[in-house]
Amino acid sequence: MTLPHWETTPADLPAAIREVKAALRARIAASGRTVEEVFGVVERRMEAAVGEIEAARRRGEQVWPVIDYADIQAGTVTAADLEYLRRRGCLVVRGHFEREQALGWDRDIVDYVENNRFFETYRGPGDDFFGSVGSRPEIYPIYWSRAQMQARQSDRMARVQAFLNSQWKSSSEGVRWFDPNRDSLYPDRIRRRPEGADSNGLGTHLDPGTLDLWMTEAYQKAFRHLFDGTVEEYDPWDAAYRTAGPQYPGSTMCSAFRTFQGWTALSDMDSDQGVLHTVPIPSAMAYLMLRPLMPDVPDDDMCGVTVNQVFPANERWHPLLMRALSGIPSVRAGDSVWWHCDMIHSVAPVRNQRGWGNVMYIPAAPWCPRNEAYAASVRDAFRSGSSPGDFPAEHYERTWPDRFREDDLNEVGRRGLGLDQRANQPDFAR
């Protein structure tokens, strides 16, 4: 059964939602199963996973996996650690960068924005996804500092990204979906939360998309097992069909395919100081995708998912999953933090923060058709000092003379921007 999909935003979104939900229910019924039966399979798995996490917390165990960079570099990560990473879908890499290197990058960023009079010209947040602290931004719309680019193109970053990419099935169904050993340089922003700050944090949400997860052909294939009677075969680590298709249009879209979202710490942060939390169950996406089809959800509602807003997860529709929300351990400058691209996450609020809370957002975004296409616009933004296409068009750095330049790129950087044509891979599924 072919589901309806749209290339542009429907004029009548409620009608479109009703249509796609009816089609999904009919597809499940055609498999000989009911929506309630399929959702029940997933719900029982979630109950077991949530119970395991709650029990671990009661025992005082660390829910987040932690692996030393030295073990990733040496190839000595144990089978038990790899299994735990795949089960939890998140990771802290200890000592990813030397602490003094990270603290130096933090100082360099301050010099970069102050030397270019950023705070005198800052116009306020270009979107409402992130909050602000006082008159200065908590999230800096800065992309092309030397510190950020040095981290993005470093061998240490490339090694961790390849390690994380390798947790996925980059080839399946006889198709090669992405190159795990080559990352695109997905440019993102910086967070600097000052000592003593009050922050409301970020509510629980997901970033892989919004209505496109149900309404575009590529994702209908990516989540095929949830709707075709084979829900037991759903694998959140299979990249099949995720790396070529477009997303549903909207202001919160991410043009790239990311295996993991991530950030690198530029300061020490205690675990009770407004840090990242996740629901560390990669397969919870199956619950989120099927939940809107249950009879207690209105036919024109996708549990609050809509265009131009992030994918919400909340107590109203997903109370079982919310019980598993778990924060990262304390981190030091130079550690990095990673979470599966489908995972529910949030940032806890904080009052009168102890110490700084500074990070560079750098994901794992392996080379694939989708990322290759976005890299063309990233190259243009890099050369002109513009804000990348996935972010508000603020363009503060266009006139800044000391931003990172093309002559400063190394081999990793050139490959990540698609400038080394010898490295292009023509054999992906498109």
DABEL-V564647 format. One record per residue. N is the residue number from 1. RES is the residue in three letters. PSI is psi in degrees with one decimal (* if undefined). Layout:
# DABEL-V564647
n=(N/N)
res=(RES/RES)
psi=(PSI/PSI)
This chain:
# DABEL-V564647
n=(1/2/3/4/5/6/7/8/9/10/11/12/13/14/15/16/17/18/19/20/21/22/23/24/25/26/27/28/29/30/31/32/33/34/35/36/37/38/39/40/41/42/43/44/45/46/47/48/49/50/51/52/53/54/55/56/57/58/59/60/61/62/63/64/65/66/67/68/69/70/71/72/73/74/75/76/77/78/79/80/81/82/83/84/85/86/87/88/89/90/91/92/93/94/95/96/97/98/99/100/101/102/103/104/105/106/107/108/109/110/111/112/113/114/115/116/117/118/119/120/121/122/123/124/125/126/127/128/129/130/131/132/133/134/135/136/137/138/139/140/141/142/143/144/145/146/147/148/149/150/151/152/153/154/155/156/157/158/159/160/161/162/163/164/165/166/167/168/169/170/171/172/173/174/175/176/177/178/179/180/181/182/183/184/185/186/187/188/189/190/191/192/193/194/195/196/197/198/199/200/201/202/203/204/205/206/207/208/209/210/211/212/213/214/215/216/217/218/219/220/221/222/223/224/225/226/227/228/229/230/231/232/233/234/235/236/237/238/239/240/241/242/243/244/245/246/247/248/249/250/251/252/253/254/255/256/257/258/259/260/261/262/263/264/265/266/267/268/269/270/271/272/273/274/275/276/277/278/279/280/281/282/283/284/285/286/287/288/289/290/291/292/293/294/295/296/297/298/299/300/301/302/303/304/305/306/307/308/309/310/311/312/313/314/315/316/317/318/319/320/321/322/323/324/325/326/327/328/329/330/331/332/333/334/335/336/337/338/339/340/341/342/343/344/345/346/347/348/349/350/351/352/353/354/355/356/357/358/359/360/361/362/363/364/365/366/367/368/369/370/371/372/373/374/375/376/377/378/379/380/381/382/383/384/385/386/387/388/389/390/391/392/393/394/395/396/397/398/399/400/401/402/403/404/405/406/407/408/409/410/411/412/413/414/415/416/417/418/419/420/421/422/423/424/425/426/427/428/429/430)
res=(MET/THR/LEU/PRO/HIS/TRP/GLU/THR/THR/PRO/ALA/ASP/LEU/PRO/ALA/ALA/ILE/ARG/GLU/VAL/LYS/ALA/ALA/LEU/ARG/ALA/ARG/ILE/ALA/ALA/SER/GLY/ARG/THR/VAL/GLU/GLU/VAL/PHE/GLY/VAL/VAL/GLU/ARG/ARG/MET/GLU/ALA/ALA/VAL/GLY/GLU/ILE/GLU/ALA/ALA/ARG/ARG/ARG/GLY/GLU/GLN/VAL/TRP/PRO/VAL/ILE/ASP/TYR/ALA/ASP/ILE/GLN/ALA/GLY/THR/VAL/THR/ALA/ALA/ASP/LEU/GLU/TYR/LEU/ARG/ARG/ARG/GLY/CYS/LEU/VAL/VAL/ARG/GLY/HIS/PHE/GLU/ARG/GLU/GLN/ALA/LEU/GLY/TRP/ASP/ARG/ASP/ILE/VAL/ASP/TYR/VAL/GLU/ASN/ASN/ARG/PHE/PHE/GLU/THR/TYR/ARG/GLY/PRO/GLY/ASP/ASP/PHE/PHE/GLY/SER/VAL/GLY/SER/ARG/PRO/GLU/ILE/TYR/PRO/ILE/TYR/TRP/SER/ARG/ALA/GLN/MET/GLN/ALA/ARG/GLN/SER/ASP/ARG/MET/ALA/ARG/VAL/GLN/ALA/PHE/LEU/ASN/SER/GLN/TRP/LYS/SER/SER/SER/GLU/GLY/VAL/ARG/TRP/PHE/ASP/PRO/ASN/ARG/ASP/SER/LEU/TYR/PRO/ASP/ARG/ILE/ARG/ARG/ARG/PRO/GLU/GLY/ALA/ASP/SER/ASN/GLY/LEU/GLY/THR/HIS/LEU/ASP/PRO/GLY/THR/LEU/ASP/LEU/TRP/MET/THR/GLU/ALA/TYR/GLN/LYS/ALA/PHE/ARG/HIS/LEU/PHE/ASP/GLY/THR/VAL/GLU/GLU/TYR/ASP/PRO/TRP/ASP/ALA/ALA/TYR/ARG/THR/ALA/GLY/PRO/GLN/TYR/PRO/GLY/SER/THR/MET/CYS/SER/ALA/PHE/ARG/THR/PHE/GLN/GLY/TRP/THR/ALA/LEU/SER/ASP/MET/ASP/SER/ASP/GLN/GLY/VAL/LEU/HIS/THR/VAL/PRO/ILE/PRO/SER/ALA/MET/ALA/TYR/LEU/MET/LEU/ARG/PRO/LEU/MET/PRO/ASP/VAL/PRO/ASP/ASP/ASP/MET/CYS/GLY/VAL/THR/VAL/ASN/GLN/VAL/PHE/PRO/ALA/ASN/GLU/ARG/TRP/HIS/PRO/LEU/LEU/MET/ARG/ALA/LEU/SER/GLY/ILE/PRO/SER/VAL/ARG/ALA/GLY/ASP/SER/VAL/TRP/TRP/HIS/CYS/ASP/MET/ILE/HIS/SER/VAL/ALA/PRO/VAL/ARG/ASN/GLN/ARG/GLY/TRP/GLY/ASN/VAL/MET/TYR/ILE/PRO/ALA/ALA/PRO/TRP/CYS/PRO/ARG/ASN/GLU/ALA/TYR/ALA/ALA/SER/VAL/ARG/ASP/ALA/PHE/ARG/SER/GLY/SER/SER/PRO/GLY/ASP/PHE/PRO/ALA/GLU/HIS/TYR/GLU/ARG/THR/TRP/PRO/ASP/ARG/PHE/ARG/GLU/ASP/ASP/LEU/ASN/GLU/VAL/GLY/ARG/ARG/GLY/LEU/GLY/LEU/ASP/GLN/ARG/ALA/ASN/GLN/PRO/ASP/PHE/ALA/ARG)
psi=(130.4/125.8/151.3/149.0/160.9/144.4/-19.9/166.9/127.6/143.3/-34.7/85.7/-43.5/-40.4/-38.6/-41.6/-44.4/-40.7/-46.0/-34.4/-39.7/-40.8/-40.1/-42.1/-40.8/-36.1/-42.7/-43.5/-36.7/-21.6/-7.0/8.2/163.5/159.9/-43.5/-38.4/-45.8/-45.5/-34.8/-38.3/-48.3/-42.3/-40.9/-38.9/-40.2/-39.4/-40.6/-43.6/-43.0/-43.4/-39.3/-42.5/-43.1/-39.9/-40.3/-40.8/-39.0/-32.7/-1.7/18.0/152.5/120.7/-35.5/130.1/146.3/125.8/137.2/139.3/-37.0/-34.9/-36.2/-44.5/-41.3/-7.8/29.8/18.3/130.8/158.0/-35.3/-41.3/-38.2/-41.6/-39.7/-39.9/-46.1/-32.4/-39.3/-29.5/18.4/164.0/141.0/124.8/109.6/133.7/30.1/-44.1/154.0/141.1/-43.3/-32.1/-46.6/-42.2/-35.2/-41.2/-40.0/-44.9/-39.3/-38.5/-42.1/-46.9/-40.8/-49.3/-35.3/-39.9/-26.4/15.4/41.1/-44.5/-23.6/-22.7/-4.3/129.4/9.8/167.4/137.0/-10.4/173.8/17.0/-42.4/146.4/-177.1/163.8/114.3/-135.6/-1.6/150.7/143.7/-37.4/115.5/125.1/59.2/135.2/-27.1/28.9/158.0/-37.9/-48.7/-45.8/-35.2/-39.4/-43.0/-38.2/13.4/150.6/-34.8/-39.8/-44.8/-36.8/-43.0/-41.4/-43.5/-39.0/-44.8/-42.6/-33.4/-11.2/-17.1/161.6/100.6/-15.9/134.0/159.7/30.2/15.5/141.5/116.3/-34.1/165.3/108.3/-18.5/4.0/121.4/148.9/149.8/87.1/107.3/131.9/-175.5/-166.6/143.6/130.9/104.7/117.6/157.6/136.9/1.3/150.5/130.7/137.3/-4.6/-156.9/135.8/167.8/130.2/175.2/158.7/1.9/-10.0/-173.1/-110.4/-17.4/-23.8/-25.5/-25.5/-0.7/150.3/-41.9/-44.1/-29.6/-34.0/-40.1/-35.6/26.6/-36.7/-21.0/-21.6/-1.8/17.5/5.9/41.9/-28.0/-18.8/-2.2/130.5/110.3/-7.5/8.1/120.3/5.5/126.2/0.3/-17.0/4.1/-40.1/156.7/166.6/164.3/133.5/142.8/166.8/-8.8/14.1/153.7/120.7/-17.3/156.6/120.7/127.2/-40.8/140.3/155.2/163.1/157.2/128.5/130.9/3.1/163.9/139.9/126.4/152.2/-13.2/17.7/60.3/48.0/174.2/139.1/149.5/163.3/99.3/60.2/94.8/-35.3/0.6/-17.9/-32.7/-41.8/-44.9/-36.3/-33.7/-23.5/-40.4/-16.1/-7.3/151.5/-17.6/-3.0/128.4/147.4/-21.1/21.6/134.3/45.8/38.2/-6.6/130.8/-173.4/155.6/19.1/154.8/162.0/113.0/147.6/134.1/173.2/-29.5/-48.4/-20.1/46.2/-32.5/-46.7/-36.0/-24.3/-21.7/-1.6/123.9/136.1/159.9/158.1/170.7/143.1/159.0/156.7/131.3/-19.2/155.6/154.4/134.1/145.9/140.7/140.8/-21.0/-0.9/141.8/134.4/164.6/170.6/124.8/148.6/161.7/147.2/130.6/60.5/138.7/119.0/175.7/157.8/79.9/132.9/155.2/127.6/114.4/114.5/-178.5/114.7/83.8/155.4/126.5/171.2/-42.5/-43.6/-30.8/-41.6/-42.1/-30.4/-29.8/-42.9/-31.4/-40.9/-44.9/-42.8/-41.0/-47.3/-30.9/-5.6/24.0/164.1/136.9/159.6/-25.3/-3.1/163.3/143.9/73.7/-39.3/39.2/-30.4/1.0/-36.3/7.1/120.6/-19.9/18.6/163.1/138.0/168.8/-33.6/-17.2/-5.9/140.0/-170.9/-41.0/-43.6/-41.3/-41.1/-40.9/-25.3/2.3/25.2/-18.1/92.3/-23.8/-22.5/-7.1/142.9/110.4/0.5/20.9/157.8/135.9/*)
